[in-house]
C-alpha cells in the first residue's frame, strides 16, 4: 500500500526525474519525466504535484493510488469509515431504484467482507 507522506517526500526531492510517478504506479508518466528532465518542465510539474499531494485528502489519495474504491472494489482492505460511507451511498442507490436488490446485496456483502 502506497503512503501519501512517502509520495510527498519523493515528489519534493526526486520529482524532477519522475521517481514519484514510478512509486505511484504511473510508469508511463515516470518515463516521460525521465526523458524530458533536461528541459526542467517535469520539475515545474512536479512542484505543482507536490502541493496537490499535500492538499489531497487521505481518502482521495487511497482511492486514486491504492485502488481502494468501492465501485471498482479490488479486494483490498477498506477502512471502516470508508465502508460505512459506501454502505450509506449504496443504500441511497437502492432506495432510489438505480440498482436492483441483487446488486445491492452483492455489493453490501463485498463491503462487509472487506472489513
Secondary structure, DSSP 4 states (H G I P E B T S, - for coil): ---HHHHHHHHHHHGGGTHHHHHTT-HHHHHHHHHTGGGTHHHHHHHHHHHHHHHS-HHHHHHHHS---STT--S----HHHHHHHHHHHHHHHHTTSS-HHHHHHHHHHHHHH-
